[in-house]
Amino acid sequence: MALKRQKGSREIRIRQKQRSFYPAISIVLAIVIGVDLCTEIIGSWDVGARQGIEQNGIYIGKDGYLMEMPDEPKWRNVEKNIECMIALTEQHSDIPAYMCLVPDSFCIMKDKMSGEKTVRNQMNDLKRVSNMLGDAFQSINIAGILQCHAQEELYYKTDCHWTSLGAYYAFGEIAETMGIRNPESNYNIYTVAEDFQGALALRSGYYESRDTVEVYEPRHANQEYIVSYVEEGEKSTSIYNSSCVEGKDKYDVFLGGDYARIDISTTQKERKNLLLFKDSYANCMIQFLVPYFQNIVIIDPRYYYKSINEIIEFYSITDILFLYNINTFLRDESIADVLAEKKK
């Protein structure tokens, strides 16, 4: 494809001692080399002093990367969710079902962490979930392609999500596995924000890094579409919410954030209709999926409580995709509830 374009009080005390000489030396440096260069140097010392520290479950890595440490999986919930997922595929055996789990940044960008830091092996978790799903789902392995591009900005430095670039690489694997014909290979890339400081910055108190938010537009796709926020009764002609660029959580530019159900109807002539179960990681993947389906029904099980079978029948669903961050999926308590049809 082508693109246009604090661990403990002892550590805290050490850091405070390291900073105690900053005022005096900064005055000297400012006189000798100038204020701007002095500020840059002193800032780099502060970054280095905090590197390797973990604050509120957020690891401060190299190059200003903040990485959320994984929670312990709730395997009983995972088993319950997968049991209901498999039941759904058995009930609709004529519809191919796919599972795509996105690893966290620490799993892919290991070079951003110090050699002493050990974290949960998410690759083992991915394999375990794939084995639990068996033949009911086609697992889409995106970890490999992400690892091949680990030196690129696949994840935001200050937020828990992946970037559009990360989703772009993953879409190649999704398209191949789902049999999407002639996927777009050329995109125009637009920068919509350059000062994003996400949830990880807020939780860690580390504000030295800023992120760029980009949206991708396929050069050759000419489909029009309508985005319906079903529960809210609102419609839009764009999958992007430009007002969110002015807010704190600029990742919400994708779809405007998380909603119980979003229906996207397009002018795509091929009668392919996608049912997508997701967490917020899927929000920036939508920009790549829209050109290839006549309808996309997006369900966030955390907020949706109505019938899934009625959606499948009404839209004549042709493909089912679960797209989640692996850490979110391993802690989810809502998938089984939304898939368990209430007895009338």
Secondary structure, 3 states (H helix, E strand, C coil): CEECCCCCHHHHHHHHHHHCCHHHHHHHHHHHHCHHHHHHHHHHHHHHHHCCCEECCEEECHHHCEEECCCCCCHHHHHHHHHHHHHHHHHCCCCCEEEEEECCHHHHCHHHCCCCCCCCCHHHHHHHHHHHHCCCCEECCCHHHHHHCCCCCCECCCCCCECHHHHHHHHHHHHHHHCCCCCCCEEEEEEEEEEECCHHHHHHCCCCCCEEEEEEEECCCCCCEEEEECCCCEEECCCECHHHHHCCCHHHHECCCCCCEEEEEECCCCCCEEEEEECHHHHHHHHHHHHHCCEEEEECCCCCCCCHHHHHHHHCCCEEEEEEEHHHHHHCCCHHHHHCCCCC
